[in-house]
Amino acid sequence: MSEELQERAEALRRMVETRDIVIKDLENEIKEVKTDREYIRGWAARCQNELDHQSLLADMARMEIRELKAMLHGTKEDAQ
């Protein structure tokens, strides 16, 4: 093989190695992003559950306040 062909072959080999490294890096980044996405989804679901719970507690507190006001005013109709 001529020297020029050997140089070209070596250059192509290095390009393929570089490509393989880039592909592997991208695959690792994709895995990290997927893991982060799942973590964020779990965190968001926990936040939503907490918001739902807090909303329920707020609704219960409003109902309790209405009932107490009704008792204070002596009518049951205000409690509804």
N, CA, C and O atoms as a CHARMM CRD file, in Angstrom:
* protein
*
  320
    1    1 MET  N      0.83600  -1.17100   0.00000 PROA 1      0.00000
    2    1 MET  CA     0.00000   0.00000   0.00000 PROA 1      0.00000
    3    1 MET  C      0.88600   1.24200   0.00000 PROA 1      0.00000
    4    1 MET  O      1.91100   1.30600   0.67900 PROA 1      0.00000
    5    2 SER  N      0.46500   2.19500  -0.76500 PROA 2      0.00000
    6    2 SER  CA     1.25300   3.41700  -0.81000 PROA 2      0.00000
    7    2 SER  C      1.10000   4.18400   0.50200 PROA 2      0.00000
    8    2 SER  O      0.15400   3.97500   1.26200 PROA 2      0.00000
    9    3 GLU  N      2.03300   5.05200   0.73500 PROA 3      0.00000
   10    3 GLU  CA     2.00800   5.86000   1.96400 PROA 3      0.00000
   11    3 GLU  C      0.74100   6.70800   2.03900 PROA 3      0.00000
   12    3 GLU  O      0.15600   6.86600   3.11000 PROA 3      0.00000
   13    4 GLU  N      0.32300   7.25000   0.90500 PROA 4      0.00000
   14    4 GLU  CA    -0.89700   8.08700   0.87300 PROA 4      0.00000
   15    4 GLU  C     -2.12400   7.27400   1.26200 PROA 4      0.00000
   16    4 GLU  O     -2.96700   7.74600   2.02400 PROA 4      0.00000
   17    5 LEU  N     -2.22600   6.06000   0.74700 PROA 5      0.00000
   18    5 LEU  CA    -3.36100   5.19700   1.09700 PROA 5      0.00000
   19    5 LEU  C     -3.31700   4.81900   2.57400 PROA 5      0.00000
   20    5 LEU  O     -4.35700   4.75300   3.23000 PROA 5      0.00000
   21    6 GLN  N     -2.13200   4.57500   3.09200 PROA 6      0.00000
   22    6 GLN  CA    -2.00500   4.25100   4.51200 PROA 6      0.00000
   23    6 GLN  C     -2.44700   5.42700   5.38400 PROA 6      0.00000
   24    6 GLN  O     -3.11800   5.23800   6.39900 PROA 6      0.00000
   25    7 GLU  N     -2.07000   6.62700   4.98500 PROA 7      0.00000
   26    7 GLU  CA    -2.47400   7.83100   5.72300 PROA 7      0.00000
   27    7 GLU  C     -3.98500   8.01000   5.68400 PROA 7      0.00000
   28    7 GLU  O     -4.60900   8.34700   6.69000 PROA 7      0.00000
   29    8 ARG  N     -4.56300   7.78300   4.51600 PROA 8      0.00000
   30    8 ARG  CA    -6.02400   7.88800   4.39400 PROA 8      0.00000
   31    8 ARG  C     -6.72000   6.83500   5.24700 PROA 8      0.00000
   32    8 ARG  O     -7.71200   7.11800   5.91900 PROA 8      0.00000
   33    9 ALA  N     -6.19100   5.62400   5.21000 PROA 9      0.00000
   34    9 ALA  CA    -6.78200   4.53800   5.99800 PROA 9      0.00000
   35    9 ALA  C     -6.69200   4.86900   7.48300 PROA 9      0.00000
   36    9 ALA  O     -7.64600   4.64100   8.22700 PROA 9      0.00000
   37   10 GLU  N     -5.56300   5.40000   7.91700 PROA 10     0.00000
   38   10 GLU  CA    -5.38700   5.78000   9.32000 PROA 10     0.00000
   39   10 GLU  C     -6.33700   6.92300   9.69500 PROA 10     0.00000
   40   10 GLU  O     -6.93100   6.91200  10.77300 PROA 10     0.00000
   41   11 ALA  N     -6.47500   7.88600   8.81800 PROA 11     0.00000
   42   11 ALA  CA    -7.39300   9.00600   9.06500 PROA 11     0.00000
   43   11 ALA  C     -8.83000   8.50200   9.18800 PROA 11     0.00000
   44   11 ALA  O     -9.57100   8.94400  10.06600 PROA 11     0.00000
   45   12 LEU  N     -9.21900   7.58800   8.31800 PROA 12     0.00000
   46   12 LEU  CA   -10.56900   7.02000   8.38400 PROA 12     0.00000
   47   12 LEU  C    -10.77000   6.22600   9.67800 PROA 12     0.00000
   48   12 LEU  O    -11.83600   6.28900  10.29100 PROA 12     0.00000
   49   13 ARG  N     -9.75300   5.49000  10.08300 PROA 13     0.00000
   50   13 ARG  CA    -9.83900   4.72000  11.32100 PROA 13     0.00000
   51   13 ARG  C    -10.04900   5.66300  12.51800 PROA 13     0.00000
   52   13 ARG  O    -10.87000   5.39200  13.39400 PROA 13     0.00000
   53   14 ARG  N     -9.29600   6.77300  12.54000 PROA 14     0.00000
   54   14 ARG  CA    -9.44800   7.74800  13.62700 PROA 14     0.00000
   55   14 ARG  C    -10.83600   8.38200  13.59300 PROA 14     0.00000
   56   14 ARG  O    -11.43800   8.61400  14.64100 PROA 14     0.00000
   57   15 MET  N    -11.34300   8.65900  12.40400 PROA 15     0.00000
   58   15 MET  CA   -12.68600   9.23400  12.28200 PROA 15     0.00000
   59   15 MET  C    -13.73200   8.26600  12.82600 PROA 15     0.00000
   60   15 MET  O    -14.65200   8.67700  13.53200 PROA 15     0.00000
   61   16 VAL  N    -13.59500   6.99500  12.50200 PROA 16     0.00000
   62   16 VAL  CA   -14.53800   5.97900  12.99100 PROA 16     0.00000
   63   16 VAL  C    -14.44600   5.87100  14.50700 PROA 16     0.00000
   64   16 VAL  O    -15.47200   5.76200  15.17900 PROA 16     0.00000
   65   17 GLU  N    -13.23700   5.89800  15.05600 PROA 17     0.00000
   66   17 GLU  CA   -13.06900   5.85700  16.50600 PROA 17     0.00000
   67   17 GLU  C    -13.73500   7.06400  17.16800 PROA 17     0.00000
   68   17 GLU  O    -14.42400   6.94300  18.18000 PROA 17     0.00000
   69   18 THR  N    -13.50700   8.22400  16.56500 PROA 18     0.00000
   70   18 THR  CA   -14.11500   9.45600  17.09300 PROA 18     0.00000
   71   18 THR  C    -15.63800   9.36900  17.03500 PROA 18     0.00000
   72   18 THR  O    -16.32500   9.74200  17.98600 PROA 18     0.00000
   73   19 ARG  N    -16.15500   8.87900  15.92300 PROA 19     0.00000
   74   19 ARG  CA   -17.60100   8.72100  15.77400 PROA 19     0.00000
   75   19 ARG  C    -18.14900   7.79000  16.85300 PROA 19     0.00000
   76   19 ARG  O    -19.17300   8.07400  17.47400 PROA 19     0.00000
   77   20 ASP  N    -17.45000   6.67100  17.06600 PROA 20     0.00000
   78   20 ASP  CA   -17.89600   5.70400  18.07000 PROA 20     0.00000
   79   20 ASP  C    -17.89900   6.30500  19.47400 PROA 20     0.00000
   80   20 ASP  O    -18.79700   6.03500  20.27200 PROA 20     0.00000
   81   21 ILE  N    -16.89000   7.12100  19.76700 PROA 21     0.00000
   82   21 ILE  CA   -16.82700   7.79300  21.07100 PROA 21     0.00000
   83   21 ILE  C    -17.98800   8.77300  21.22400 PROA 21     0.00000
   84   21 ILE  O    -18.63000   8.83000  22.27300 PROA 21     0.00000
   85   22 VAL  N    -18.24800   9.53900  20.17400 PROA 22     0.00000
   86   22 VAL  CA   -19.35100  10.50500  20.20800 PROA 22     0.00000
   87   22 VAL  C    -20.68200   9.77800  20.39100 PROA 22     0.00000
   88   22 VAL  O    -21.52300  10.21200  21.17800 PROA 22     0.00000
   89   23 ILE  N    -20.87300   8.69100  19.68000 PROA 23     0.00000
   90   23 ILE  CA   -22.11100   7.91200  19.80400 PROA 23     0.00000
   91   23 ILE  C    -22.26800   7.39800  21.22700 PROA 23     0.00000
   92   23 ILE  O    -23.35600   7.48700  21.79600 PROA 23     0.00000
   93   24 LYS  N    -21.20900   6.86400  21.80800 PROA 24     0.00000
   94   24 LYS  CA   -21.26300   6.34100  23.16700 PROA 24     0.00000
   95   24 LYS  C    -21.58800   7.45900  24.16300 PROA 24     0.00000
   96   24 LYS  O    -22.39300   7.26800  25.07400 PROA 24     0.00000
   97   25 ASP  N    -20.96400   8.61500  23.98700 PROA 25     0.00000
   98   25 ASP  CA   -21.24800   9.76900  24.84800 PROA 25     0.00000
   99   25 ASP  C    -22.71200  10.18100  24.75200 PROA 25     0.00000
  100   25 ASP  O    -23.35800  10.45300  25.76300 PROA 25     0.00000
  101   26 LEU  N    -23.22600  10.22400  23.52700 PROA 26     0.00000
  102   26 LEU  CA   -24.62900  10.59400  23.33300 PROA 26     0.00000
  103   26 LEU  C    -25.56500   9.56000  23.95500 PROA 26     0.00000
  104   26 LEU  O    -26.58300   9.92800  24.54000 PROA 26     0.00000
  105   27 GLU  N    -25.24200   8.28900  23.83900 PROA 27     0.00000
  106   27 GLU  CA   -26.06100   7.24600  24.46100 PROA 27     0.00000
  107   27 GLU  C    -26.08700   7.42600  25.97400 PROA 27     0.00000
  108   27 GLU  O    -27.13500   7.28200  26.60400 PROA 27     0.00000
  109   28 ASN  N    -24.92200   7.74300  26.55900 PROA 28     0.00000
  110   28 ASN  CA   -24.86600   7.97800  28.00400 PROA 28     0.00000
  111   28 ASN  C    -25.68800   9.19600  28.40500 PROA 28     0.00000
  112   28 ASN  O    -26.38900   9.16800  29.41700 PROA 28     0.00000
  113   29 GLU  N    -25.60700  10.25800  27.62200 PROA 29     0.00000
  114   29 GLU  CA   -26.39500  11.45200  27.90300 PROA 29     0.00000
  115   29 GLU  C    -27.89600  11.15900  27.81400 PROA 29     0.00000
  116   29 GLU  O    -28.67400  11.64200  28.63600 PROA 29     0.00000
  117   30 ILE  N    -28.29300  10.38100  26.83100 PROA 30     0.00000
  118   30 ILE  CA   -29.69900  10.00700  26.67800 PROA 30     0.00000
  119   30 ILE  C    -30.16600   9.23200  27.89800 PROA 30     0.00000
  120   30 ILE  O    -31.26200   9.47400  28.40200 PROA 30     0.00000
  121   31 LYS  N    -29.34300   8.29800  28.38000 PROA 31     0.00000
  122   31 LYS  CA   -29.69300   7.54000  29.58400 PROA 31     0.00000
  123   31 LYS  C    -29.86300   8.46500  30.77800 PROA 31     0.00000
  124   31 LYS  O    -30.80300   8.31000  31.55800 PROA 31     0.00000
  125   32 GLU  N    -28.94800   9.43600  30.92500 PROA 32     0.00000
  126   32 GLU  CA   -29.03400  10.39200  32.02500 PROA 32     0.00000
  127   32 GLU  C    -30.30100  11.22900  31.93200 PROA 32     0.00000
  128   32 GLU  O    -30.97200  11.46400  32.93800 PROA 32     0.00000
  129   33 VAL  N    -30.62500  11.67200  30.73500 PROA 33     0.00000
  130   33 VAL  CA   -31.82400  12.48700  30.54100 PROA 33     0.00000
  131   33 VAL  C    -33.07200  11.66800  30.88700 PROA 33     0.00000
  132   33 VAL  O    -33.99400  12.18100  31.52200 PROA 33     0.00000
  133   34 LYS  N    -33.10300  10.40900  30.47400 PROA 34     0.00000
  134   34 LYS  CA   -34.24800   9.55600  30.78800 PROA 34     0.00000
  135   34 LYS  C    -34.37200   9.34800  32.29300 PROA 34     0.00000
  136   34 LYS  O    -35.47300   9.37900  32.84100 PROA 34     0.00000
  137   35 THR  N    -33.24000   9.13600  32.95600 PROA 35     0.00000
  138   35 THR  CA   -33.25300   8.96800  34.40500 PROA 35     0.00000
  139   35 THR  C    -33.73400  10.25000  35.07900 PROA 35     0.00000
  140   35 THR  O    -34.56200  10.20500  35.98900 PROA 35     0.00000
  141   36 ASP  N    -33.21900  11.38500  34.63300 PROA 36     0.00000
  142   36 ASP  CA   -33.64700  12.67600  35.19000 PROA 36     0.00000
  143   36 ASP  C    -35.13000  12.90500  34.94800 PROA 36     0.00000
  144   36 ASP  O    -35.84100  13.39700  35.82400 PROA 36     0.00000
  145   37 ARG  N    -35.59200  12.54700  33.75700 PROA 37     0.00000
  146   37 ARG  CA   -37.00800  12.72500  33.42200 PROA 37     0.00000
  147   37 ARG  C    -37.88700  11.90800  34.36100 PROA 37     0.00000
  148   37 ARG  O    -38.91100  12.39900  34.83700 PROA 37     0.00000
  149   38 GLU  N    -37.49600  10.67000  34.62900 PROA 38     0.00000
  150   38 GLU  CA   -38.27300   9.82400  35.53400 PROA 38     0.00000
  151   38 GLU  C    -38.25700  10.38800  36.95600 PROA 38     0.00000
  152   38 GLU  O    -39.27300  10.35200  37.65100 PROA 38     0.00000
  153   39 TYR  N    -37.12000  10.90100  37.38200 PROA 39     0.00000
  154   39 TYR  CA   -37.03000  11.51700  38.70200 PROA 39     0.00000
  155   39 TYR  C    -37.96200  12.72500  38.77800 PROA 39     0.00000
  156   39 TYR  O    -38.69600  12.89500  39.75100 PROA 39     0.00000
  157   40 ILE  N    -37.92400  13.55700  37.74400 PROA 40     0.00000
  158   40 ILE  CA   -38.76700  14.76700  37.72500 PROA 40     0.00000
  159   40 ILE  C    -40.24800  14.38800  37.69700 PROA 40     0.00000
  160   40 ILE  O    -41.06100  15.02100  38.37000 PROA 40     0.00000
  161   41 ARG  N    -40.59800  13.37000  36.92800 PROA 41     0.00000
  162   41 ARG  CA   -41.99600  12.92000  36.89600 PROA 41     0.00000
  163   41 ARG  C    -42.44800  12.45000  38.27500 PROA 41     0.00000
  164   41 ARG  O    -43.55400  12.76500  38.71300 PROA 41     0.00000
  165   42 GLY  N    -41.58900  11.69600  38.95400 PROA 42     0.00000
  166   42 GLY  CA   -41.92100  11.23500  40.30100 PROA 42     0.00000
  167   42 GLY  C    -42.07100  12.39000  41.26500 PROA 42     0.00000
  168   42 GLY  O    -42.99600  12.42300  42.07600 PROA 42     0.00000
  169   43 TRP  N    -41.15100  13.34100  41.17100 PROA 43     0.00000
  170   43 TRP  CA   -41.20400  14.51900  42.02700 PROA 43     0.00000
  171   43 TRP  C    -42.47000  15.33900  41.74800 PROA 43     0.00000
  172   43 TRP  O    -43.13100  15.81100  42.67400 PROA 43     0.00000
  173   44 ALA  N    -42.79400  15.50100  40.47600 PROA 44     0.00000
  174   44 ALA  CA   -43.99900  16.25300  40.10400 PROA 44     0.00000
  175   44 ALA  C    -45.26000  15.55300  40.60700 PROA 44     0.00000
  176   44 ALA  O    -46.19900  16.21400  41.05000 PROA 44     0.00000
  177   45 ALA  N    -45.28700  14.23000  40.54200 PROA 45     0.00000
  178   45 ALA  CA   -46.44600  13.47800  41.03400 PROA 45     0.00000
  179   45 ALA  C    -46.58200  13.65600  42.54200 PROA 45     0.00000
  180   45 ALA  O    -47.69200  13.81600  43.05000 PROA 45     0.00000
  181   46 ARG  N    -45.46000  13.62900  43.26000 PROA 46     0.00000
  182   46 ARG  CA   -45.51900  13.84600  44.71500 PROA 46     0.00000
  183   46 ARG  C    -46.01100  15.24900  45.02400 PROA 46     0.00000
  184   46 ARG  O    -46.80300  15.44000  45.94700 PROA 46     0.00000
  185   47 CYS  N    -45.55100  16.22800  44.26200 PROA 47     0.00000
  186   47 CYS  CA   -46.01100  17.61100  44.45700 PROA 47     0.00000
  187   47 CYS  C    -47.51000  17.72600  44.19400 PROA 47     0.00000
  188   47 CYS  O    -48.23200  18.38200  44.94500 PROA 47     0.00000
  189   48 GLN  N    -47.97000  17.08200  43.12100 PROA 48     0.00000
  190   48 GLN  CA   -49.39500  17.12600  42.80000 PROA 48     0.00000
  191   48 GLN  C    -50.20800  16.47200  43.90500 PROA 48     0.00000
  192   48 GLN  O    -51.26700  16.97800  44.27800 PROA 48     0.00000
  193   49 ASN  N    -49.72500  15.35100  44.43300 PROA 49     0.00000
  194   49 ASN  CA   -50.42000  14.68700  45.53900 PROA 49     0.00000
  195   49 ASN  C    -50.49300  15.59700  46.75300 PROA 49     0.00000
  196   49 ASN  O    -51.52200  15.66400  47.42400 PROA 49     0.00000
  197   50 GLU  N    -49.40900  16.29000  47.03300 PROA 50     0.00000
  198   50 GLU  CA   -49.38900  17.20600  48.17700 PROA 50     0.00000
  199   50 GLU  C    -50.35600  18.36500  47.95100 PROA 50     0.00000
  200   50 GLU  O    -51.06600  18.77600  48.86800 PROA 50     0.00000
  201   51 LEU  N    -50.37900  18.89200  46.71800 PROA 51     0.00000
  202   51 LEU  CA   -51.32800  19.96900  46.40400 PROA 51     0.00000
  203   51 LEU  C    -52.76700  19.49600  46.55300 PROA 51     0.00000
  204   51 LEU  O    -53.61100  20.21100  47.09400 PROA 51     0.00000
  205   52 ASP  N    -53.04200  18.28700  46.07100 PROA 52     0.00000
  206   52 ASP  CA   -54.38900  17.73600  46.20400 PROA 52     0.00000
  207   52 ASP  C    -54.75600  17.59300  47.66900 PROA 52     0.00000
  208   52 ASP  O    -55.87700  17.91200  48.06600 PROA 52     0.00000
  209   53 HSD  N    -53.81400  17.11100  48.47700 PROA 53     0.00000
  210   53 HSD  CA   -54.06000  16.93700  49.90600 PROA 53     0.00000
  211   53 HSD  C    -54.30900  18.29000  50.57400 PROA 53     0.00000
  212   53 HSD  O    -55.22900  18.43100  51.38000 PROA 53     0.00000
  213   54 GLN  N    -53.48600  19.28200  50.23400 PROA 54     0.00000
  214   54 GLN  CA   -53.65600  20.61500  50.81700 PROA 54     0.00000
  215   54 GLN  C    -54.99100  21.23000  50.39300 PROA 54     0.00000
  216   54 GLN  O    -55.64600  21.90700  51.18600 PROA 54     0.00000
  217   55 SER  N    -55.38600  20.99600  49.16400 PROA 55     0.00000
  218   55 SER  CA   -56.66900  21.50300  48.67900 PROA 55     0.00000
  219   55 SER  C    -57.82200  20.86100  49.43700 PROA 55     0.00000
  220   55 SER  O    -58.78900  21.52900  49.80300 PROA 55     0.00000
  221   56 LEU  N    -57.70700  19.56600  49.66600 PROA 56     0.00000
  222   56 LEU  CA   -58.73200  18.85900  50.43600 PROA 56     0.00000
  223   56 LEU  C    -58.80000  19.40800  51.85600 PROA 56     0.00000
  224   56 LEU  O    -59.89100  19.63400  52.37900 PROA 56     0.00000
  225   57 LEU  N    -57.65100  19.62500  52.48100 PROA 57     0.00000
  226   57 LEU  CA   -57.63100  20.18100  53.82700 PROA 57     0.00000
  227   57 LEU  C    -58.25500  21.58100  53.85800 PROA 57     0.00000
  228   57 LEU  O    -58.98200  21.92700  54.78900 PROA 57     0.00000
  229   58 ALA  N    -57.96100  22.37700  52.82700 PROA 58     0.00000
  230   58 ALA  CA   -58.53900  23.72600  52.75300 PROA 58     0.00000
  231   58 ALA  C    -60.05700  23.65000  52.60900 PROA 58     0.00000
  232   58 ALA  O    -60.77700  24.42200  53.24100 PROA 58     0.00000
  233   59 ASP  N    -60.54600  22.73000  51.78700 PROA 59     0.00000
  234   59 ASP  CA   -61.99200  22.55000  51.63800 PROA 59     0.00000
  235   59 ASP  C    -62.63200  22.14000  52.95600 PROA 59     0.00000
  236   59 ASP  O    -63.69400  22.64100  53.32400 PROA 59     0.00000
  237   60 MET  N    -61.98100  21.22700  53.66000 PROA 60     0.00000
  238   60 MET  CA   -62.50500  20.77600  54.94700 PROA 60     0.00000
  239   60 MET  C    -62.51500  21.92200  55.95800 PROA 60     0.00000
  240   60 MET  O    -63.44800  22.04900  56.75100 PROA 60     0.00000
  241   61 ALA  N    -61.48300  22.74700  55.92800 PROA 61     0.00000
  242   61 ALA  CA   -61.41600  23.89300  56.83900 PROA 61     0.00000
  243   61 ALA  C    -62.53000  24.88600  56.53000 PROA 61     0.00000
  244   61 ALA  O    -63.15200  25.42200  57.44700 PROA 61     0.00000
  245   62 ARG  N    -62.79000  25.13900  55.23900 PROA 62     0.00000
  246   62 ARG  CA   -63.88000  26.05300  54.86500 PROA 62     0.00000
  247   62 ARG  C    -65.23000  25.52400  55.33600 PROA 62     0.00000
  248   62 ARG  O    -66.06600  26.28500  55.82300 PROA 62     0.00000
  249   63 MET  N    -65.43800  24.22000  55.19000 PROA 63     0.00000
  250   63 MET  CA   -66.70200  23.62600  55.64700 PROA 63     0.00000
  251   63 MET  C    -66.82200  23.75300  57.16600 PROA 63     0.00000
  252   63 MET  O    -67.89800  24.06200  57.67800 PROA 63     0.00000
  253   64 GLU  N    -65.74800  23.52100  57.87300 PROA 64     0.00000
  254   64 GLU  CA   -65.75600  23.63500  59.33600 PROA 64     0.00000
  255   64 GLU  C    -66.06400  25.06800  59.75800 PROA 64     0.00000
  256   64 GLU  O    -66.83000  25.29300  60.69500 PROA 64     0.00000
  257   65 ILE  N    -65.46800  26.03000  59.06800 PROA 65     0.00000
  258   65 ILE  CA   -65.72700  27.44200  59.37100 PROA 65     0.00000
  259   65 ILE  C    -67.19400  27.78400  59.14300 PROA 65     0.00000
  260   65 ILE  O    -67.80700  28.47300  59.95900 PROA 65     0.00000
  261   66 ARG  N    -67.76500  27.30000  58.02700 PROA 66     0.00000
  262   66 ARG  CA   -69.18900  27.54700  57.76400 PROA 66     0.00000
  263   66 ARG  C    -70.05900  26.95000  58.85700 PROA 66     0.00000
  264   66 ARG  O    -71.01900  27.57600  59.30600 PROA 66     0.00000
  265   67 GLU  N    -69.72500  25.73900  59.28400 PROA 67     0.00000
  266   67 GLU  CA   -70.50300  25.09200  60.34000 PROA 67     0.00000
  267   67 GLU  C    -70.38300  25.85200  61.65600 PROA 67     0.00000
  268   67 GLU  O    -71.37200  26.01200  62.37100 PROA 67     0.00000
  269   68 LEU  N    -69.19600  26.31600  61.97800 PROA 68     0.00000
  270   68 LEU  CA   -69.00000  27.07400  63.20900 PROA 68     0.00000
  271   68 LEU  C    -69.74900  28.40000  63.16600 PROA 68     0.00000
  272   68 LEU  O    -70.34000  28.81700  64.16200 PROA 68     0.00000
  273   69 LYS  N    -69.72300  29.06500  62.00900 PROA 69     0.00000
  274   69 LYS  CA   -70.47800  30.31400  61.86200 PROA 69     0.00000
  275   69 LYS  C    -71.96700  30.05200  62.02000 PROA 69     0.00000
  276   69 LYS  O    -72.67900  30.82800  62.65800 PROA 69     0.00000
  277   70 ALA  N    -72.43000  28.96400  61.44100 PROA 70     0.00000
  278   70 ALA  CA   -73.84500  28.62200  61.54600 PROA 70     0.00000
  279   70 ALA  C    -74.21300  28.35900  63.00000 PROA 70     0.00000
  280   70 ALA  O    -75.26100  28.79700  63.47400 PROA 70     0.00000
  281   71 MET  N    -73.34400  27.64100  63.70400 PROA 71     0.00000
  282   71 MET  CA   -73.60900  27.37400  65.11600 PROA 71     0.00000
  283   71 MET  C    -73.61000  28.67300  65.91000 PROA 71     0.00000
  284   71 MET  O    -74.41800  28.85400  66.82100 PROA 71     0.00000
  285   72 LEU  N    -72.70800  29.56300  65.56200 PROA 72     0.00000
  286   72 LEU  CA   -72.59000  30.83800  66.24900 PROA 72     0.00000
  287   72 LEU  C    -73.84200  31.68400  66.03500 PROA 72     0.00000
  288   72 LEU  O    -74.29600  32.37100  66.95000 PROA 72     0.00000
  289   73 HSD  N    -74.39000  31.63100  64.84400 PROA 73     0.00000
  290   73 HSD  CA   -75.58500  32.41300  64.51100 PROA 73     0.00000
  291   73 HSD  C    -76.86700  31.65000  64.82700 PROA 73     0.00000
  292   73 HSD  O    -77.96200  32.20400  64.73300 PROA 73     0.00000
  293   74 GLY  N    -76.73500  30.41000  65.19200 PROA 74     0.00000
  294   74 GLY  CA   -77.89700  29.62000  65.61500 PROA 74     0.00000
  295   74 GLY  C    -78.73900  29.06700  64.49800 PROA 74     0.00000
  296   74 GLY  O    -79.87400  28.65800  64.74200 PROA 74     0.00000
  297   75 THR  N    -78.22400  29.03600  63.25400 PROA 75     0.00000
  298   75 THR  CA   -78.99500  28.47000  62.16200 PROA 75     0.00000
  299   75 THR  C    -78.19400  27.37100  61.49400 PROA 75     0.00000
  300   75 THR  O    -76.97300  27.46300  61.36000 PROA 75     0.00000
  301   76 LYS  N    -78.87500  26.36600  61.09000 PROA 76     0.00000
  302   76 LYS  CA   -78.21700  25.25600  60.37500 PROA 76     0.00000
  303   76 LYS  C    -78.15800  25.54800  58.88500 PROA 76     0.00000
  304   76 LYS  O    -77.34000  24.95300  58.18300 PROA 76     0.00000
  305   77 GLU  N    -79.00500  26.45200  58.37400 PROA 77     0.00000
  306   77 GLU  CA   -79.05600  26.73100  56.95000 PROA 77     0.00000
  307   77 GLU  C    -77.74600  27.35600  56.45100 PROA 77     0.00000
  308   77 GLU  O    -77.34200  27.10500  55.31600 PROA 77     0.00000
  309   78 ASP  N    -77.08300  28.16000  57.27800 PROA 78     0.00000
  310   78 ASP  CA   -75.83400  28.78900  56.87700 PROA 78     0.00000
  311   78 ASP  C    -74.72100  27.75800  56.67900 PROA 78     0.00000
  312   78 ASP  O    -73.75300  28.01300  55.96400 PROA 78     0.00000
  313   79 ALA  N    -74.86200  26.61000  57.30700 PROA 79     0.00000
  314   79 ALA  CA   -73.83000  25.60000  57.22000 PROA 79     0.00000
  315   79 ALA  C    -73.83300  24.88800  55.86300 PROA 79     0.00000
  316   79 ALA  O    -72.87000  24.20200  55.52000 PROA 79     0.00000
  317   80 GLN  N    -74.90100  25.04800  55.10300 PROA 80     0.00000
  318   80 GLN  CA   -74.98500  24.34800  53.82200 PROA 80     0.00000
  319   80 GLN  C    -74.50200  25.14700  52.69600 PROA 80     0.00000
  320   80 GLN  O    -74.51500  24.68100  51.55700 PROA 80     0.00000
